[in-house]
Amino acid sequence: MRQKERRAAVAARPLVKPLPSKRAKSGADSVLVASFPPQIRAGCRVLVLGTVPSLRSLEMRQSYAHAHNLFWPMMGTLYGAGPDLPYAQRIAILNEAGIGIWDVLKECERPGSLDSSILAHSEVPNDIPALLDAYPMIEAIVLNGAKAHQVFRRRIAPAIGAERLRRIEILALPSTSPANASIPRDVKLERWRVLLRWAKPARTIQPRSASARLRGVAGAKKS
């Protein structure tokens, strides 16, 4: 299969409805949630993998849409792709810098939005090996949080194979989720700066504006 055909096959998975409505067999409070298609383009060198979209993300049809999630404020600091910009523009900026985003899980049963609530027996991984075939320039996989790292290690890495994994840097970084409040946001930001090793900003970032974005999230969290 040619690379263009592989990319089309990976991207062809349907988007979920704004709010998941299918009840899971395991309980009335669980719903079946599914990931979005990969948001990536040719030339990307870094693949950031979350776990699966939160209920707010599904409602907004945007990855990391929760107002207190630090992903977009940090992407604003590092790449100028902050939450003040339209979502499509943020994705375009990250792609231009060499960053694609997706999730480790294609679907799972989960009551609420917490990763800790995911029912392990329901986990269905995304086809990350096919994505790597379609985008062979990927040099680093960044796992956003402990659950994403756990799923990748157990359900995805064995399918990728040891030889390919030796050629790709696997980085487990602190979750940007507001549920991960034990790590200060400044510490998270410093850890996430590692992306700059592979993906350089495509334009100049104003430090003051970047700091203001992080302060804005902190203020929203207190309110």
VEXZATI-66082 format. One record per residue (C-alpha): residue number from 1; residue in one letter; x, y, z. Coordinates in nm, 4 decimals, always signed. Layout:
N
PT; seq; type; px; py; pz
PT; NUM; A; X; Y; Z
...
***
This chain:
223
PT; seq; type; px; py; pz
PT; 1; M; +0.0000; +0.0000; +0.0000
PT; 2; R; +0.1394; +0.3402; -0.0977
PT; 3; Q; +0.1965; +0.6065; +0.1676
PT; 4; K; -0.0916; +0.8271; +0.0419
PT; 5; E; -0.3298; +0.5293; +0.0601
PT; 6; R; -0.2087; +0.4439; +0.4108
PT; 7; R; -0.2658; +0.8019; +0.5240
PT; 8; A; -0.6153; +0.8028; +0.3761
PT; 9; A; -0.7002; +0.4735; +0.5484
PT; 10; V; -0.5822; +0.6000; +0.8864
PT; 11; A; -0.7617; +0.9329; +0.8510
PT; 12; A; -1.0880; +0.7836; +0.7230
PT; 13; R; -1.2150; +0.6754; +1.0641
PT; 14; P; -1.5378; +0.8626; +1.1407
PT; 15; L; -1.5535; +1.1341; +1.4053
PT; 16; V; -1.7626; +1.0641; +1.7103
PT; 17; K; -2.0826; +1.2515; +1.7768
PT; 18; P; -2.0447; +1.5711; +1.9842
PT; 19; L; -2.1642; +1.3861; +2.2951
PT; 20; P; -2.1271; +1.0079; +2.3107
PT; 21; S; -2.4622; +0.8437; +2.3585
PT; 22; K; -2.4049; +0.4695; +2.3219
PT; 23; R; -2.4331; +0.2973; +2.6592
PT; 24; A; -2.1662; +0.0439; +2.7440
PT; 25; K; -2.2621; -0.3067; +2.8478
PT; 26; S; -2.0664; -0.2829; +3.1693
PT; 27; G; -2.2794; -0.0182; +3.3390
PT; 28; A; -2.5392; +0.2533; +3.2941
PT; 29; D; -2.2891; +0.5239; +3.3845
PT; 30; S; -2.0352; +0.4230; +3.1198
PT; 31; V; -2.0372; +0.5401; +2.7596
PT; 32; L; -1.8401; +0.4272; +2.4599
PT; 33; V; -1.5993; +0.7058; +2.3640
PT; 34; A; -1.3813; +0.7171; +2.0533
PT; 35; S; -1.0826; +0.9171; +1.9369
PT; 36; F; -1.0662; +1.1688; +1.6547
PT; 37; P; -0.8717; +1.0980; +1.3345
PT; 38; P; -0.4985; +1.1762; +1.3544
PT; 39; Q; -0.4182; +1.5443; +1.3125
PT; 40; I; -0.0923; +1.5145; +1.1236
PT; 41; R; +0.0604; +1.5842; +0.7866
PT; 42; A; +0.3647; +1.4844; +0.5819
PT; 43; G; +0.6906; +1.5999; +0.7351
PT; 44; C; +0.5876; +1.5683; +1.0999
PT; 45; R; +0.8728; +1.4419; +1.3164
PT; 46; V; +0.6934; +1.4284; +1.6530
PT; 47; L; +0.3736; +1.2398; +1.7361
PT; 48; V; +0.2000; +1.3455; +2.0587
PT; 49; L; -0.0362; +1.0788; +2.1887
PT; 50; G; -0.3039; +1.1432; +2.4497
PT; 51; T; -0.5274; +0.8694; +2.5894
PT; 52; V; -0.8723; +0.9382; +2.4417
PT; 53; P; -1.0738; +1.2627; +2.4220
PT; 54; S; -1.2517; +1.3929; +2.7306
PT; 55; L; -1.6261; +1.4563; +2.7239
PT; 56; R; -1.5569; +1.8269; +2.6739
PT; 57; S; -1.3271; +1.7508; +2.3813
PT; 58; L; -1.5938; +1.5290; +2.2248
PT; 59; E; -1.8506; +1.8033; +2.2689
PT; 60; M; -1.6227; +2.0652; +2.1118
PT; 61; R; -1.4763; +1.8220; +1.8553
PT; 62; Q; -1.1317; +1.9450; +1.9564
PT; 63; S; -0.8418; +1.7680; +2.1246
PT; 64; Y; -0.7545; +1.9001; +2.4731
PT; 65; A; -1.0632; +2.1251; +2.4790
PT; 66; H; -1.1045; +2.1415; +2.8591
PT; 67; A; -1.0475; +2.5008; +2.9691
PT; 68; H; -0.8029; +2.3942; +3.2424
PT; 69; N; -0.5984; +2.1547; +3.0303
PT; 70; L; -0.2495; +2.2996; +2.9858
PT; 71; F; -0.1757; +2.1465; +2.6454
PT; 72; W; -0.2755; +2.4455; +2.4352
PT; 73; P; -0.1364; +2.7102; +2.6735
PT; 74; M; +0.1966; +2.5267; +2.6626
PT; 75; M; +0.1804; +2.4969; +2.2838
PT; 76; G; +0.1210; +2.8722; +2.2867
PT; 77; T; +0.4378; +2.9233; +2.4874
PT; 78; L; +0.6484; +2.6910; +2.2732
PT; 79; Y; +0.4995; +2.7370; +1.9268
PT; 80; G; +0.2515; +3.0246; +1.9264
PT; 81; A; -0.0414; +2.7809; +1.9000
PT; 82; G; -0.2268; +2.9062; +2.2067
PT; 83; P; -0.5965; +2.8684; +2.2947
PT; 84; D; -0.6712; +3.2229; +2.1804
PT; 85; L; -0.6375; +3.1078; +1.8177
PT; 86; P; -0.8992; +2.9142; +1.6186
PT; 87; Y; -0.8541; +2.5405; +1.6609
PT; 88; A; -0.7747; +2.4715; +1.2955
PT; 89; Q; -0.5038; +2.7373; +1.3050
PT; 90; R; -0.3480; +2.5811; +1.6164
PT; 91; I; -0.3318; +2.2428; +1.4472
PT; 92; A; -0.1817; +2.3991; +1.1333
PT; 93; I; +0.0898; +2.5719; +1.3397
PT; 94; L; +0.1837; +2.2485; +1.5164
PT; 95; N; +0.1868; +2.0547; +1.1902
PT; 96; E; +0.4049; +2.3207; +1.0291
PT; 97; A; +0.6476; +2.2939; +1.3199
PT; 98; G; +0.6581; +1.9161; +1.2737
PT; 99; I; +0.4123; +1.7964; +1.5402
PT; 100; G; +0.1138; +1.5675; +1.4892
PT; 101; I; -0.1383; +1.4674; +1.7566
PT; 102; W; -0.3539; +1.1599; +1.8097
PT; 103; D; -0.4558; +0.9190; +2.0882
PT; 104; V; -0.3397; +0.5751; +2.1966
PT; 105; L; -0.6982; +0.4469; +2.2190
PT; 106; K; -0.9356; +0.4167; +1.9254
PT; 107; E; -1.2239; +0.3588; +2.1663
PT; 108; C; -1.3029; +0.2525; +2.5202
PT; 109; E; -1.5782; +0.2483; +2.7808
PT; 110; R; -1.5445; +0.5244; +3.0358
PT; 111; P; -1.7777; +0.6877; +3.2883
PT; 112; G; -1.6907; +1.0577; +3.2947
PT; 113; S; -1.3612; +1.1943; +3.1634
PT; 114; L; -1.0899; +1.0613; +3.3945
PT; 115; D; -0.8314; +0.8225; +3.2521
PT; 116; S; -0.8496; +0.6285; +3.5775
PT; 117; S; -1.2148; +0.5490; +3.5005
PT; 118; I; -1.1416; +0.3732; +3.1704
PT; 119; L; -1.2518; +0.0103; +3.1793
PT; 120; A; -0.9402; -0.1860; +3.0859
PT; 121; H; -1.1259; -0.4694; +2.9128
PT; 122; S; -1.2834; -0.2215; +2.6723
PT; 123; E; -0.9602; -0.0626; +2.5467
PT; 124; V; -0.9106; -0.0785; +2.1705
PT; 125; P; -0.5799; +0.0762; +2.0571
PT; 126; N; -0.5383; +0.3003; +1.7569
PT; 127; D; -0.3354; +0.1637; +1.4686
PT; 128; I; -0.0157; +0.3502; +1.5534
PT; 129; P; +0.2023; +0.1081; +1.3501
PT; 130; A; +0.0036; +0.1963; +1.0351
PT; 131; L; +0.0449; +0.5657; +1.1120
PT; 132; L; +0.4215; +0.5211; +1.1427
PT; 133; D; +0.4197; +0.3420; +0.8064
PT; 134; A; +0.2319; +0.6338; +0.6530
PT; 135; Y; +0.4542; +0.8988; +0.8158
PT; 136; P; +0.8057; +0.7495; +0.8231
PT; 137; M; +0.9702; +1.0800; +0.9225
PT; 138; I; +0.8389; +1.0504; +1.2812
PT; 139; E; +1.1421; +1.0403; +1.5104
PT; 140; A; +0.9792; +1.0839; +1.8512
PT; 141; I; +0.6566; +0.9702; +2.0180
PT; 142; V; +0.5451; +1.1813; +2.3135
PT; 143; L; +0.3002; +1.0200; +2.5559
PT; 144; N; +0.0801; +1.2695; +2.7369
PT; 145; G; +0.0393; +1.1236; +3.0850
PT; 146; A; +0.0763; +0.7939; +3.2675
PT; 147; K; -0.2303; +0.6247; +3.1176
PT; 148; A; -0.1228; +0.6992; +2.7617
PT; 149; H; +0.2193; +0.5562; +2.8472
PT; 150; Q; +0.0640; +0.2448; +3.0015
PT; 151; V; -0.1592; +0.1742; +2.7003
PT; 152; F; +0.1258; +0.2381; +2.4580
PT; 153; R; +0.3587; +0.0030; +2.6430
PT; 154; R; +0.1034; -0.2775; +2.6771
PT; 155; R; -0.1048; -0.2589; +2.3614
PT; 156; I; +0.0903; -0.0695; +2.0949
PT; 157; A; +0.4667; -0.1109; +2.1389
PT; 158; P; +0.4594; -0.4905; +2.0827
PT; 159; A; +0.2888; -0.4349; +1.7460
PT; 160; I; +0.5476; -0.1762; +1.6386
PT; 161; G; +0.8398; -0.4099; +1.6884
PT; 162; A; +1.1741; -0.3743; +1.8609
PT; 163; E; +1.3727; -0.2724; +1.5514
PT; 164; R; +1.1510; +0.0254; +1.4713
PT; 165; L; +1.1239; +0.1270; +1.8365
PT; 166; R; +1.5030; +0.1512; +1.8524
PT; 167; R; +1.4857; +0.4205; +1.5846
PT; 168; I; +1.2155; +0.6247; +1.7621
PT; 169; E; +1.2530; +0.8184; +2.0862
PT; 170; I; +0.9694; +0.7335; +2.3275
PT; 171; L; +0.9040; +1.0093; +2.5810
PT; 172; A; +0.6593; +0.9823; +2.8725
PT; 173; L; +0.5716; +1.3364; +2.9831
PT; 174; P; +0.3504; +1.4705; +3.2660
PT; 175; S; -0.0167; +1.4801; +3.1792
PT; 176; T; -0.1456; +1.8229; +3.0783
PT; 177; S; -0.4853; +1.7313; +3.2258
PT; 178; P; -0.6206; +1.9376; +3.5171
PT; 179; A; -0.6582; +1.6062; +3.7022
PT; 180; N; -0.2782; +1.5980; +3.7254
PT; 181; A; -0.2572; +1.8842; +3.9737
PT; 182; S; +0.0315; +1.7473; +4.1807
PT; 183; I; +0.2911; +1.8740; +3.9311
PT; 184; P; +0.3222; +2.2554; +3.9044
PT; 185; R; +0.2524; +2.3961; +3.5594
PT; 186; D; +0.6015; +2.5488; +3.5360
PT; 187; V; +0.7533; +2.2047; +3.5930
PT; 188; K; +0.5258; +2.0550; +3.3268
PT; 189; L; +0.6272; +2.3248; +3.0815
PT; 190; E; +0.9976; +2.2587; +3.1360
PT; 191; R; +0.9437; +1.8876; +3.0754
PT; 192; W; +0.7457; +1.9570; +2.7583
PT; 193; R; +1.0194; +2.1806; +2.6195
PT; 194; V; +1.1846; +1.8587; +2.5041
PT; 195; L; +0.9641; +1.8821; +2.1928
PT; 196; L; +1.1946; +2.1591; +2.0720
PT; 197; R; +1.4657; +1.8981; +2.0070
PT; 198; W; +1.2673; +1.7765; +1.7049
PT; 199; A; +1.0164; +2.0507; +1.6281
PT; 200; K; +1.1224; +2.4136; +1.6054
PT; 201; P; +0.8743; +2.7041; +1.6179
PT; 202; A; +0.7770; +2.8176; +1.2723
PT; 203; R; +0.7548; +3.1799; +1.3849
PT; 204; T; +0.8802; +3.4099; +1.6599
PT; 205; I; +0.6953; +3.3863; +1.9935
PT; 206; Q; +0.6539; +3.6853; +2.2221
PT; 207; P; +0.7533; +3.5727; +2.5764
PT; 208; R; +0.5123; +3.8086; +2.7491
PT; 209; S; +0.2142; +3.6776; +2.5560
PT; 210; A; +0.3204; +3.3196; +2.6273
PT; 211; S; +0.3418; +3.3847; +3.0013
PT; 212; A; +0.0052; +3.5533; +2.9953
PT; 213; R; -0.1521; +3.2436; +2.8450
PT; 214; L; -0.0300; +3.0268; +3.1308
PT; 215; R; -0.1398; +3.2828; +3.3883
PT; 216; G; -0.4801; +3.2954; +3.2247
PT; 217; V; -0.5295; +2.9208; +3.2706
PT; 218; A; -0.4176; +2.9454; +3.6320
PT; 219; G; -0.6650; +3.2268; +3.6953
PT; 220; A; -0.9475; +3.0324; +3.5335
PT; 221; K; -0.8711; +2.7357; +3.7541
PT; 222; K; -0.9055; +2.9443; +4.0683
PT; 223; S; -1.2339; +3.0985; +3.9620
***
